[in-house]
Amino acid sequence: MQTDPNWTNFLWDDKARSVGLVDFGATRQYDRQFIDGWLQLLRAAIASDEEACVHWSKQLGYLTGEENEVRSTRQIFTAREVLTRVLDRSCSSRTSAQ
């Protein structure tokens, strides 16, 4: 998993419809339990399920439960914003290729 949130470390390949990583110095391996939880957070963000986003963010250690509402809301907004951009690009690439 790429652990550096710098967007210049990710490359979108329209032809292959895949994301490539550039900075491998910021990668690390995670166990299956973490990845499963991360995928649950991703699904919750896609579904705009704020309660599940907070739950999985706490389970994964992104939130501790001690954050104020602004911090929790920002975590959820960021996850949704990232997904929206990736999915919009993916859908628009698919549409223009047809």
Rosetta blueprint (number, residue, H / E / L):
1 M L
2 Q E
3 T L
4 D L
5 P L
6 N L
7 W H
8 T H
9 N H
10 F E
11 L E
12 W E
13 D E
14 D L
15 K L
16 A L
17 R L
18 S E
19 V E
20 G E
21 L E
22 V L
23 D L
24 F H
25 G H
26 A H
27 T E
28 R L
29 Q L
30 Y L
31 D L
32 R H
33 Q H
34 F H
35 I H
36 D H
37 G H
38 W H
39 L H
40 Q H
41 L H
42 L H
43 R H
44 A H
45 A H
46 I H
47 A L
48 S L
49 D L
50 E H
51 E H
52 A H
53 C H
54 V H
55 H H
56 W H
57 S H
58 K H
59 Q H
60 L H
61 G L
62 Y L
63 L L
64 T L
65 G L
66 E L
67 E L
68 N L
69 E H
70 V H
71 R H
72 S H
73 T H
74 R H
75 Q H
76 I H
77 F H
78 T H
79 A H
80 R H
81 E H
82 V H
83 L H
84 T H
85 R H
86 V H
87 L H
88 D H
89 R H
90 S H
91 C H
92 S H
93 S H
94 R H
95 T H
96 S H
97 A H
98 Q L
